[in-house]
Amino acid sequence: MRNRTERLYEIDGLRLLAALAVVLFHYLFSGWAGGKTTVTFAAESAWAKYGYLGVDLFFLISGFVVLMSAWGRTPRQFVVSRVVRLYPAYWLGIAVTAVVTVALGQGLFQVSLPQVLANLTMFQALPNIENVDVVYWTLWAEMRFYVIVFALVLIGMTRGRIMAALWGWLGLTFLVEAGVLPQVVDLVVQSEFSHYFIAGMALFMLYRFGLNVQIALIVPICLGNAVYRAIGYAEAVGERYSVTYSPAVITALVVLIFLVMTFIALRVTRVLARPWLVTAGALTYPLYLLHAHIGFILFARLGETVPKYVLLVAVIAVMLGAAYLVHRFVERPLAPRLRSLLSGRQPAHKRKVAAPVG
């Protein structure tokens, strides 16, 4: 058993790769295929259309790292860690996206004050209020996953309890898919993506405690369900954009996602770990929050005057730069203050240092 969890720099790099896959999906495929811009990338779309699977990778990573961060924490510490991690960049992302939409959107997207206020809670899906940016739907999936982890923190995390919870969640997933349980149960179960969260948590247990029979069963079962659901989801995406997806390619990519995370859990990839990947990982969340609607608006506004490949590189560079600014000047300075406020402690720079005795 690992008594101390080391920093897994490879996951930081993997997060950025997942985010860039989603960015390229939007810029090289869904933007023009969905009618948001006339700047077309027909040749590149043959591979870029698979980039939405970066979200699947995000969910698998979340299962791993959220359980890792929750292990050994009190319920309050877990809630504070999630609020500090999610909300500062999210609030700024909403503000910037709303301002750009109103100022430059020219009707491409609609945003209203009640919609913005509801989005600030991150629970806008409950009253069925539209997201300020299309990508925010994944945050609702993450929030529901956090509720499950919070329940585990309340109960008290042990090796046996976590494994029992994973089997229970997996069983509920199959019962929902089989139609045995009512669809309202899926609000918590999330059968469409639960296999990623479950597998990610199981891989953290592999990382922390080593391989056992239960993990050796859970991860392949989750992989099988992930492939099954991913092929079905790809058919729905294909109908939406009038394209076809190869089941073989979908299968290969999902298997690759699982393999990479398994190698990380087994520490096979430690030779790739580099401290600078922490910065790459830090850019991921703000990049994801900012890139979609703002990027579509920039393509729509500049597409007729700037060569498309120059525009593509420029927009990605601008989004990466904006992501760094959000991390450097919003997340880093606000995180300790917000953590202290929610934890009921004074910020470190305001604490009085006791005089030495003797």
C-alpha positions in Angstrom: 0.0 0.0 0.0 1.2 3.5 -0.8 1.2 5.6 2.4 1.9 8.8 0.5 0.4 9.8 -2.8 3.0 11.2 -5.1 2.3 13.9 -7.7 1.3 12.1 -11.0 2.6 14.6 -13.5 1.5 12.3 -16.4 -2.1 13.0 -15.5 -1.5 16.8 -15.7 -0.2 16.3 -19.3 -3.0 13.9 -20.1 -5.6 16.5 -19.0 -4.2 19.1 -21.4 -4.2 16.5 -24.2 -7.9 15.8 -23.4 -8.7 19.5 -23.5 -6.9 20.1 -26.8 -8.8 17.1 -28.3 -12.1 18.8 -27.4 -10.9 22.2 -28.6 -9.9 20.6 -32.0 -13.3 18.8 -32.2 -15.0 22.1 -31.8 -12.8 24.2 -34.1 -12.1 21.7 -36.8 -15.4 19.9 -36.9 -18.5 20.8 -34.9 -18.2 24.6 -35.3 -18.8 24.5 -39.1 -20.7 21.2 -39.2 -23.1 22.7 -36.6 -23.5 25.9 -38.6 -21.7 28.2 -36.1 -19.1 29.3 -38.6 -18.5 29.2 -42.3 -14.7 28.4 -41.8 -14.6 24.7 -42.9 -11.9 22.1 -42.2 -13.3 19.2 -44.2 -10.1 17.2 -44.5 -9.2 17.6 -40.9 -12.7 16.7 -39.7 -12.0 13.1 -40.6 -10.0 12.7 -37.4 -11.0 15.8 -35.4 -14.6 14.5 -35.2 -13.4 12.0 -32.7 -12.1 14.7 -30.4 -15.2 14.7 -28.2 -13.8 11.6 -26.6 -11.5 13.9 -24.7 -14.5 14.3 -22.4 -14.6 10.6 -21.8 -11.0 10.8 -20.8 -11.8 13.7 -18.5 -14.3 11.6 -16.7 -11.9 8.6 -16.3 -9.3 11.0 -14.9 -11.8 12.5 -12.5 -12.7 9.2 -11.1 -9.0 8.7 -10.2 -8.0 12.1 -9.0 -11.2 13.0 -7.1 -11.0 9.8 -5.1 -7.3 10.5 -4.5 -8.0 14.1 -3.3 -10.9 12.9 -1.1 -9.0 10.1 0.6 -8.3 11.0 4.3 -10.3 14.3 4.2 -13.2 15.3 6.3 -16.5 16.1 4.5 -15.9 19.8 5.0 -12.4 19.6 3.6 -13.7 17.7 0.5 -16.4 20.2 -0.2 -14.0 23.1 0.2 -11.5 21.6 -2.1 -14.1 21.1 -4.8 -15.5 24.6 -4.5 -12.0 26.2 -4.6 -11.1 24.1 -7.6 -14.2 24.7 -9.6 -15.9 28.0 -9.0 -13.4 30.9 -9.3 -12.4 30.1 -12.9 -16.0 29.1 -13.7 -17.4 32.4 -12.5 -14.9 34.3 -14.6 -15.5 32.0 -17.6 -19.2 32.8 -17.4 -18.6 36.6 -17.2 -16.1 36.7 -20.1 -18.3 34.4 -22.3 -21.4 36.5 -21.6 -19.6 39.8 -22.3 -18.1 38.5 -25.6 -21.4 37.0 -26.6 -23.3 40.2 -26.1 -20.6 42.5 -27.5 -19.4 40.4 -30.5 -21.8 37.5 -30.9 -24.2 39.2 -33.4 -26.9 36.8 -32.6 -24.8 33.6 -32.9 -25.6 32.8 -29.2 -28.2 34.2 -26.8 -27.5 35.0 -23.2 -29.7 36.7 -20.6 -29.1 38.0 -17.0 -31.4 35.3 -15.4 -29.5 32.7 -17.4 -26.1 34.0 -16.2 -27.3 34.2 -12.6 -28.6 30.6 -12.7 -25.4 29.4 -14.3 -23.3 30.9 -11.5 -24.6 28.2 -9.2 -23.5 25.4 -11.5 -26.9 23.7 -10.9 -28.7 25.3 -13.8 -29.6 21.8 -15.2 -32.0 21.2 -12.4 -34.5 23.9 -13.5 -33.5 23.1 -17.1 -31.9 26.5 -17.8 -29.6 26.7 -20.8 -25.9 26.8 -20.2 -24.1 30.0 -21.0 -21.6 27.9 -22.9 -22.3 24.5 -24.4 -19.4 22.8 -22.7 -20.7 23.4 -19.2 -22.9 20.3 -19.4 -19.9 18.2 -18.3 -19.7 20.2 -15.0 -23.2 19.0 -14.1 -22.0 15.4 -14.6 -19.0 16.1 -12.4 -21.1 17.7 -9.7 -23.3 14.6 -9.5 -20.2 12.5 -9.2 -18.9 14.6 -6.3 -22.2 13.9 -4.5 -21.4 10.2 -4.6 -17.8 10.8 -3.4 -19.1 13.1 -0.6 -21.4 10.3 0.6 -18.4 8.0 0.7 -16.4 10.6 2.7 -19.3 10.9 5.1 -19.5 7.2 5.6 -15.7 6.9 6.0 -13.4 5.6 3.3 -11.9 2.2 3.7 -10.6 -0.2 1.1 -13.6 -2.5 1.6 -16.2 0.2 1.5 -14.9 1.7 -1.6 -14.9 -1.6 -3.5 -18.4 -2.4 -2.3 -19.6 1.1 -3.5 -18.0 0.5 -6.9 -19.8 -2.8 -7.3 -23.0 -1.3 -6.2 -22.7 1.6 -8.6 -21.8 -0.7 -11.4 -24.8 -2.9 -10.6 -27.2 0.1 -10.6 -25.7 1.2 -14.0 -26.7 -2.1 -15.6 -30.2 -2.0 -13.9 -30.8 1.4 -15.4 -29.6 0.4 -18.8 -31.8 -2.7 -18.7 -34.8 -0.5 -17.8 -35.4 -2.2 -14.5 -35.0 1.0 -12.6 -36.9 4.2 -13.5 -35.0 6.9 -15.4 -35.1 9.3 -12.5 -32.6 7.1 -10.7 -30.2 7.9 -13.6 -30.0 11.4 -12.2 -27.5 10.0 -9.7 -26.3 6.8 -11.4 -25.3 8.5 -14.7 -25.3 5.3 -16.6 -24.0 7.0 -19.8 -20.7 7.9 -18.1 -20.6 6.0 -14.8 -18.3 3.4 -16.1 -15.6 6.0 -16.5 -15.9 7.3 -13.0 -16.1 3.8 -11.5 -13.1 2.6 -13.5 -11.1 5.7 -12.6 -11.8 5.1 -8.9 -10.9 1.4 -9.3 -7.6 2.5 -10.9 -6.8 4.7 -8.0 -7.4 1.7 -5.7 -5.0 -0.2 -7.9 -2.5 2.6 -7.6 -2.9 2.9 -3.8 -3.3 -0.8 -2.8 -2.1 -2.9 -5.7 -4.0 -5.3 -7.9 -6.6 -7.7 -6.6 -9.3 -9.8 -8.1 -12.0 -7.2 -7.7 -10.1 -4.5 -9.6 -9.1 -7.0 -12.3 -12.9 -7.6 -12.8 -14.3 -4.1 -12.4 -12.0 -2.3 -14.9 -12.6 -4.7 -17.8 -16.4 -4.7 -17.2 -16.3 -0.9 -17.2 -14.3 -1.0 -20.4 -16.9 -3.2 -22.1 -19.7 -1.0 -21.1 -17.8 2.1 -22.1 -17.2 0.7 -25.6 -20.9 -0.3 -25.8 -22.2 3.1 -24.8 -19.5 5.0 -26.8 -20.6 3.4 -30.0 -24.2 4.2 -29.3 -23.3 7.8 -28.4 -21.2 8.1 -31.6 -24.3 7.1 -33.7 -26.2 10.0 -32.0 -23.4 12.5 -32.7 -23.2 11.3 -36.3 -26.9 11.9 -36.8 -26.6 15.3 -35.3 -23.8 16.4 -37.7 -24.7 14.1 -40.6 -21.4 12.1 -40.5 -20.6 8.5 -39.8 -18.3 7.2 -37.1 -16.3 4.0 -37.3 -17.1 1.6 -34.4 -13.6 0.2 -34.8 -12.0 3.6 -34.2 -14.3 4.4 -31.3 -13.5 1.1 -29.7 -9.7 1.6 -30.3 -9.8 5.0 -28.7 -11.8 4.0 -25.7 -9.4 1.0 -25.1 -6.5 3.4 -25.5 -7.9 5.7 -22.9 -8.3 2.8 -20.4 -4.8 1.5 -21.2 -3.1 4.8 -20.6 -4.8 5.3 -17.3 -4.0 1.7 -16.2 -0.3 2.3 -17.1 -0.4 5.5 -15.0 -2.0 3.6 -12.0 0.7 0.9 -12.3 3.4 3.6 -12.5 4.6 2.3 -15.9 4.6 5.9 -17.2 6.7 7.5 -14.4 9.6 7.9 -16.8 7.4 10.5 -18.6 6.8 12.5 -15.5 8.1 16.1 -15.7 7.4 18.8 -13.1 6.6 21.4 -15.8 3.5 19.3 -16.7 1.8 20.8 -13.6 1.5 24.0 -15.6 0.0 22.1 -18.5 -2.6 20.6 -16.2 -3.4 24.0 -14.7 -4.3 25.4 -18.1 -6.8 22.6 -18.8 -9.8 23.8 -16.8 -9.8 27.5 -17.9 -9.0 26.5 -21.5 -12.0 24.2 -21.4 -14.3 26.8 -20.0 -13.3 29.6 -22.4 -12.7 28.0 -25.7 -16.1 27.1 -27.2 -18.5 29.9 -27.7 -15.8 32.6 -27.7 -13.8 30.6 -30.2 -16.9 30.1 -32.4 -17.5 33.9 -32.3 -13.9 34.7 -33.3 -14.1 32.3 -36.2 -17.4 33.8 -37.3 -16.1 37.4 -37.1 -12.7 36.9 -38.6 -13.2 33.9 -40.9 -13.7 35.9 -44.1 -10.6 38.1 -43.6 -7.9 35.8 -42.0 -6.6 32.6 -43.7 -8.2 29.7 -41.9 -5.1 28.0 -40.7 -3.6 31.2 -39.4 -6.9 31.9 -37.6 -6.9 28.4 -36.1 -3.4 28.7 -34.7 -4.1 32.2 -33.5 -7.4 31.4 -31.7 -5.8 28.4 -30.0 -2.9 30.5 -28.9 -5.2 33.2 -27.6 -7.2 30.6 -25.7 -4.1 29.1 -24.1 -2.9 32.6 -23.2 -6.2 33.4 -21.7 -6.2 30.2 -19.8 -2.8 31.0 -18.3 -4.0 34.5 -17.3 -7.0 33.0 -15.5 -4.8 30.5 -13.7 -2.1 33.0 -12.8 -4.3 36.0 -11.8 -7.6 34.4 -10.7 -7.1 30.8 -9.5 -3.8 31.1 -7.8 -4.5 34.2 -5.8 -8.1 33.4 -5.0 -7.8 29.7 -4.1 -6.0 30.2 -0.7 -8.3 33.1 0.3 -11.5 31.2 -0.6 -10.2 28.0 1.1 -9.5 30.0 4.3 -12.9 31.7 4.1 -14.8 28.4 3.7 -12.6 26.6 6.2 -13.1 29.2 8.9 -9.3 30.0 9.0 -7.4 33.2 8.4 -5.3 33.3 5.3 -1.7 32.3 5.9 -0.4 35.8 5.3 -2.6 37.2 8.0 -1.8 34.7 10.7 0.2 35.8 13.6 3.4 34.0 14.1 4.0 33.0 17.7 7.1 34.3 19.4 9.7 31.7 20.1 9.8 30.3 23.7 13.0 30.7 25.7 
